[in-house]
Structure formats: structure tokens, C-alpha cells
């Protein structure tokens, strides 16, 4: 999949039943999709993950408050 279609691919996988909390295996043990998206700066993928699966269903990673629907602007 081309990197410019990551959000489309993420949404397709989630709609098909992919587990958004499944941890990766070797060689990067213990990372979850939202963590990977956050660390790699894949903002559109973060938005897809949080739109398709409610933020409270994620575990083990920080959910950016702006993406989770919180208004933190001043």
C-alpha cells in the first residue's frame, strides 16, 4: 500500500474487523496501531482510528485530546 493511502487502508482494515488494540509481534513487540500512527506522525490514520473506534476502547496509548473530541483551545 502506498504511504499516501494509509488512512484509506486503515479504515478498510477496521471495517473488515481488524482489532485496533492488537499488539504487534516481533521485531516491534507491544505496539498498537494508534501508538504507531502517533509516533510516525500519521495524523489522518489517527483520525480514522478514533472515528471508527471510540477513544475509550483504546488501551495502552495516549489519545490526543483534540482527536478525542476535547476542546483544549484557549
C-alpha positions as CSV (number, residue, x, y, z in Angstrom):
1,X,0.0,0.0,0.0
2,X,1.4,3.4,-0.9
3,X,2.0,5.7,2.0
4,X,-0.4,8.3,0.7
5,X,-3.2,5.9,1.1
6,X,-2.6,4.9,4.7
7,X,-5.8,6.4,6.1
8,X,-7.9,4.6,3.4
9,X,-6.1,1.3,4.2
10,X,-6.6,1.7,7.9
11,X,-10.3,2.4,7.5
12,X,-10.7,-0.6,5.2
13,X,-9.0,-2.9,7.7
14,X,-11.1,-1.6,10.6
15,X,-14.3,-2.0,8.7
16,X,-13.2,-5.6,7.8
17,X,-12.8,-6.3,11.5
18,X,-9.2,-5.6,12.3
19,X,-8.5,-5.3,16.0
20,X,-7.3,-1.7,16.7
21,X,-5.8,-2.8,20.0
22,X,-3.8,-5.8,18.8
23,X,-0.2,-5.5,19.8
24,X,2.5,-6.0,17.2
25,X,4.7,-9.0,17.3
26,X,8.5,-9.4,16.5
27,X,10.5,-7.3,15.9
28,X,8.5,-4.5,17.4
29,X,6.7,-6.2,20.2
30,X,3.9,-4.5,22.1
31,X,2.9,-1.5,20.0
32,X,-0.7,-0.8,18.9
33,X,-2.0,0.8,15.8
34,X,-2.8,4.2,17.4
35,X,0.7,4.3,19.0
36,X,2.3,3.6,15.7
37,X,0.3,6.3,14.0
38,X,1.1,8.8,16.8
39,X,4.8,8.1,16.7
40,X,5.1,8.2,13.0
41,X,3.0,11.4,12.6
42,X,0.3,9.7,10.6
43,X,-2.4,12.2,11.7
44,X,-5.0,11.0,9.2
45,X,-4.6,7.5,10.4
46,X,-5.1,8.6,14.0
47,X,-8.3,10.4,12.9
48,X,-9.6,7.3,11.2
49,X,-8.8,5.1,14.2
50,X,-10.6,7.4,16.5
51,X,-13.6,7.9,14.2
52,X,-14.2,4.2,13.6
53,X,-13.4,3.0,17.2
54,X,-14.3,5.2,20.2
55,X,-11.4,6.6,22.1
56,X,-12.4,4.8,25.3
57,X,-11.9,1.5,23.6
58,X,-8.2,2.1,23.1
59,X,-5.7,0.9,25.7
60,X,-2.0,1.5,26.3
61,X,-1.5,4.8,24.5
62,X,-2.2,8.5,24.9
63,X,-5.2,9.7,22.9
64,X,-4.6,13.3,21.8
65,X,-7.3,15.4,23.4
66,X,-8.1,17.2,20.2
67,X,-8.7,14.0,18.4
68,X,-10.7,12.5,21.2
69,X,-13.2,15.4,20.9
70,X,-12.0,17.6,23.7
71,X,-11.8,21.3,23.2
72,X,-8.4,22.3,24.7
73,X,-8.0,25.5,22.8
74,X,-7.9,28.7,24.7
